[in-house]
Amino acid sequence: MTHPLPANRRPRRGFRLPAAVLPDLTPWRASRDFRLLWCSGAVSMFGGFLTFVAVPLQLKELTGSAWAVGATGLVELVPLLACGLYGGALADAVDRRRLVLWTEVLLGLLSLVLLADSLVPRPALWPLYLVAAASSALSGLQRPALDAIMPRVVAPEHLAAAAALKGASWQLGGIAGPALGGLLVASAGTGAAYAVDAATFAVSVAFVARIAPVPPAPGAGPPGLRSLAEGARYAWGRKDLLGTYVVDLAAMFLALPTAVLPFLADDLHAPWALGLLYATVPVGALLVGATSGWTSRVHRHGRAVVLAAAGFGLCTALAGCGGPLWLVLLLLAAAGGCDMVSGVFRSTLWNRTVPDGLRGRLAGIEVLSFTAGPQLGQARAGAVAALTGARTAVWSGGALCVAVVGLLALALPRLTAYDDRTAGHPARPGAPPAAPEAAPPPATVPQAAACEPEAGAAQV
């Protein structure tokens, strides 16, 4: 016969956070290739941000010209747009892993070029611009393949969690890379940053080389204009998919405040807080990635994209209205979190519904919106700030973002109506054939548990 323990001797339960506010690590545990891909991206991203700090500083030291530093943006933009589109077509025609591997090798060699130039007694200016253009072109070729690999290495039900984990690694690199890069450049010079970046590429290549081959879909045609036109026709015919592009483009064009943050810091009488203003957006995004367990419980991905984009605009508008510094920082962090939520569900919707043979080309189109939106948004914010002031540029852009996103939601009802539980999904390459309709597929959990959400689970 057993007796209950006295109250003072009963084992105590430790405090446990709900699963919904913890990161969902299922893709990490379930997929070896996802672990390799995540580690490769995290290491490469960290090294890339070191160079992101070092190149402008070296240009400033060599020329003393703000125009010379800003010209790198123009040098990078055209190759990225052109190669992003072609890279999408290429990703649907060749082995995606091999494409990522060789572009990563070439990017590492470009870091060695920067290192060699920094070590000579009188560094030349032209290699910096040449490497900037070539790196941008290679990144444009690589990114569609990276995006298109994800659905091949992660089960469909884990795509939202995988997108959140991938975004968190990017944001972590975006926070730690510039901070440590600044310290490294200040203490050891730009050459040290380039050397560490080259070393990170070597590590990244080692990870990618261990990923299983990702061959093109059967019947894939050669890359070219016809292939690109086929991808564009598919995107135009999918209004829910098209809606994710235009909503993101509107949010970045209208509500991105980065260009005017130095002036906003002056308006807040806190020029010392400029670094904090820059850091809060990625910190907010990182917090969402670190508490992303709830994302797998959301099924209306299009509605989530719309709400997150509107939230991004609303938080930006409120930040532009002023107030104490701590409130502005909090609102900008919330805006970063909303942007992360939008990115997670855009990625999930694309990867769940786009046929494998078209994923590269659709990712190439996404490169256009991902690149053009922020670039045009910086120009818009700067122009409005020059005419009306920084605060007006920020709050008016945020308010317009909310209005335009609302109109787009009304104009594209298929976007908000999209439901992952009822939408048709393309077959996953390598997956077993579906069971006959008369026999439902075996469930991994009891049907009652599969149909009923856990207590406190968010349903959108």
N, C-alpha and C positions, 0 to 999 in steps of 0.2 A: 504494500500500500504506500502510495507516495503522498507527501504532504507539501502544500505550497510553502515556498520560502517566506520568511518574515518580510514585511515591507522594506525594512532597512537592508535586507540581504538580496533582494531581487535584482537581477541584472538590469542595468540601466541601458536604455537605448540612446545612442548618440543622435544628435540633431542631423536630419537628412533633408536636403533641399528637394523639392518636387522635380521629377524628371523633366517637366516642361520648361524649367528655367536653367537647365544644364545643357551643355552641348551634346548633341546626339553623335556618339562616336561609332555608331554601327558601320558606316562605310569604311572607317579606319580598321575596324576589327575584321570585317567580312572580306575585304578585297586587298590582296597583296599589291596589285598593280596601282590601286588608289593610294596606298601608303607610299609607294615609290614616287608616284606622280606628285603627291603633296609635298614630300620631302624635297624633291627636285625643285619645285616651284618656290618653296619657302627659302631655300638656300640661294637660288638664283635671284629672287626678288631682293633679298637682303644685300647681296653684292651689287645689284643694279642701282639701288638707292645710294650706295657709297659713291658710285660714279656720277649719279644724279647731282650730288653735292660738289664733287671734285671738278667736273668740267666747267660749270659756270664760274667757279672760283679761279680756275686757271685762266679762263678767258678774261676775267676781270684783271688779273695780275699782268697778263700779256698786253692788254689793250687799254685798260682803264675806261672802256666805253660801255655804257649800258646798252647801246644799240647792238654792239657786237655780241653781247650776251643774249639779248632777246632774239637775235637772228637765228639762233639755234632752233627756235620753234618753227620758223619758216622752213628751215633746211630739213626738219624732220617730218613736217606735215604731209607734203606731197608724196614722198616714198611710202609713208605709212598707209595713206589712202589707196594708192595704186596697188601696192603689194598686198594689202589686206584683201582686196577683191580677188586678185589672182591667187593668193594663198588659200582662199576658200575653195576655189575650183581645184587647186592642186591637192588639197586635203581630201577631196572626194575621189581623186584619181590614183593616189599612191598610198603606200603604207604610212599611216599617220605617225606611228612611233618613229619610223626612220626619218620622216620630215622634221619632227621635233628634235631628234638627236643631232642631225647634221646642222640645223640652224643654230642649235645650242653650241656646237663645236665652233662654228664660224663666229658667233658672238663672243666666245672666249678668246679667239684669236684677235678680235678687234680690241679687246681689253689689253692684250699684250702690245698692240700698236700704240695705244695711249701710254702705256708704261714706258715703252722705248722712247717715245717723244719727250716724256717728262724727265728722263734721265740724262738727256744730252745737255751740254752747257747752255745752249740757246734754243729752247723748244720752239718749234714752228707752229704757226697758227692753223695752216690748212689741214693738218691731220685731225684736228678737233672737229672741224666741220665735216670732213670726209667720213670720219667714224660715226658722227651723229647721224648723217644721212644713211650710211650703210646699216647701222644698228636699227634704225627705224624701219628700213626695208625688210631686214631679217625678222624683226618682231612682227611686222605685218604678215609675212609668210608663215610665221610660227603660230600665231595666236589662234587662227581658225582651226588648225589641227589639234591644238591643246584643248579647245572647247569641245571639238567633235569627238575626242577620245573618251570624255567622261562617261557618256551613256554606254560605252562598250566595256567599261571596267567596273561600273557601279550598277547594282540592281535598280530597276525603275522606282521602286518604293523608297529607295534611299537617296534619290537624286537631290531632294531639298536639303537634307542634312549634309550631303557632300558639297553642295554649293555654298552652304554656310561655313563649313570648315575651310573650303578653298578661299572664300572671301576673308575669313579671319586671318589666314596666313598672309594674305596680301596686305591687310591693314597693319598687322604686326610688323611686317617688313617696312611699311611706310612710316611707322613711328620709330622703330629702333634703328633702321638704316640711316636716315638723315641725322639723327642724334649722335650715333656713334661715328658716322662719317665726318661730321663736323669736328669731333674731338680728334679723330685720326688725322685728318688733314691739318688741323692746327698744330698737332704735336709732331707729325712725321712727314707732312707734305702730301701733295696730290699723288705722287708716285706710289706711296704706300696704299692709298685707296684703290688705285688701279691694280696693284699686285694682289690685294685681297679679293677684288672682284674677279680677277682671272682665276684665282684659286677656287672661288665658289663655283665658277663655271665647270671646273674640272670635277668637283664633287657632284654637281648637278648632272653632268654627262654620265657619270658612273651610275647614278640612280636610274636615269632614263634607259640606259643600255640594258638594264635588267627587266624592263617591262616586256611583256609578251608582245609579239607582232600584232599590229592592228591593220590588216589588209583592207583595201577598198571593198565596197559592196559589189556583189556579182553584177556584171554587165556595166560597170562604170566606164564612162567615155573619157576621152582625153580632155584636159583643161583647155579652155578657150572661150571665145565670145559666145558661142552657142551654149556652152555649159553654164556660163554666167547668166545668160538670158533665161535659161530654164529655171535657175534658182530664183531670179527676180519674179518670174511669172508665178511660181509657187507661193512666194511671200505675198504677192499682191492678192492672190486668191484666198489667202488665210487672213481674214480680217482680225481675228483674235491675235494672231501672231504680229500682224502689221501694227496693231494697237500698242503692243509692248514697245516697238521701236519708236513710234511717234510720241508716246507718253514720256519715255525717257529723254528723247530729244528735246521736248518742250520743257521738262524740268531742268535739264542742264543748261539750256539756252537762257531761260528766264530767271532762274533762282540760284544759280551758282554764284556765291559771293566772294570767291577767292581773290579775284583781281583787286577788290577795293578794301580788303581787310586792313592794309596799312593805314588807309584814310579813316576807316571805322575806328581803329585804335586811337587815332588822334581825336576824333569826335568824342570818344569815351574818356578822354584825358588820361589814357593809359597806354602810351606808346611802348612802355616796357612789357606789356602783355601781348605783343604781336605774335610771339611764338606760341603762346597759349591759344590765341584765336585760330592759328593755323592747325594746331594739334587737336582741337576739340572734335572736328568733323571725323577724322579717322578713329579717334578714341570712341566716339559714339558708335561707329560702325563695328569696331572691335568688340564692344560690349554686347551688341546684338549677336555677333558670331559666337561669343562665349556663352550665350544663354539661348541657344537656338533649338533646344529640344522640341519646342512647340511647333516648329515649322513643318514637321512631318504630319501634323494633325490638321493642317490647313489644306483644303481641297479646291477652293475657288481662287485659283492663282491669279487670274485676270483682275478680279476685284481687289485682291491684296496689292497688286501692282498699282492700281489706280489710287487706293487709299494711301499707300505709302508715298507715292509721288505728290499727292495733295498735302500730306503731312509734311513732306520736305519743304514745299512752298510755304505752308502756314508757319512752320518754325522759323524759316528764313525771314518771312515778313515780320514776325514778332521780334526777332533779333534786331531787325533794322529800325524798329520803333524806339529803340533805346532802352534805358533802364540801367540798373546797376550792372557792373561788369560780370558779376557771378551769374546773373540771369541771362545775359547775352551768351556767355560760355555754355550755360546749360541748354539754351535753345539751339545753339549751333551743334552741340553734341547730339541733341535729339534729331536734328536734321540729318546728321551723319548716320544715325541709326535707321531713320526712315529710308535713306538711300540704300543702305545695306539690305533692308527688307525687300525693297523693290528689286534689287539685283538678284537676290536669292530666288524669288518667284518668277522673274523673267527667265532666268537660266533653267529653272525646273520646267516651266511651260514649254520652252524650246526643246529641251532634251527629251521630254516625255512624248512630244507629238510630231517632231520633224523626222521623216524617214532617214535612216542612216546614210543612204546614198546622197542626201542633200544637206546633211548637217554642216559640212565644211563651207559650202557656199552661203548658207544662211548665217553662219558665224562670220563670214567675210562681210556680209551686209551689216551685221551688228557692229563690226569694227568701225564702219562709217559713222553710225550714230554715236558710238562710244567716243569717237575722236572728234567729230565735227561739233557735237553739242557743247562740250566744255570749251573748245577753242572759240567758237562763236559767242558763247556765253561770257567769256572773259572780255571780249571786245564790246559786247553790249553793256556789261556792267561798267566798264571804264568810260564809255561814251556818255552814259546816263549820269554817272558820278561827276564827270567834267561839267555837265550842264546844270545839274540840280543838287549835287552833293552826295556823299557816300551813303548816308542813311536813306535818302530817298531812293537811290539806286537799289539798295538792298530790299527795303520793304515793298517798293512798287513791283520789283521783279518777283518777289515771293507771292504777292497778291495776284499778279497776272498768271503765275504758275497755277495757283489754285483754280482760277477761273478757266484757263485753257484746258487743264486736265479734266475738269468737270464737263466742258463741252465735248472733249474727245470721248469721254465715257458715254455721253448721250449719242454721239455720232457713230460709235462703234459698239453696239449692244452685244455683239458676240464676245467681245473682250470681257465684259463684266459677267456674262452668262456662262463663261467657261467653267466647267466643273470636272476636276480630274477623275472623279468616280464614274462619270458617264461618258467622257470624251473617248473616242477611239484612239488607241495607241499603236504605233507601228511595231512590228515584231522586232525583238532584240536579236541581232546576229549572234548565232551560237546558242540561243536559248532552245529548250526542247519544244516540240510542236504543241500547240494548244490541245487540250482534251476535247472530245466531242461534246456537242451541246447537251446531249442527254445525260452526260456524267459531268457534274461540276468539278473543277480542279480541286485537289486536296488542299485543305487549309492547314496552315502551320500553327494556328491557334484555334480554340473552340469557336464555333460560329457566333455564339452569343457575345464572346469577348471581342471578336473581330468587328461586329456590327455596332457595339456600344462603346462610346469613348470612355476613357478613364475619367474619374472624377476630376473636375477642374480642367479638363482638356479643352483647348480653344478650338472652336469650329467656326470657320468662315464660310 
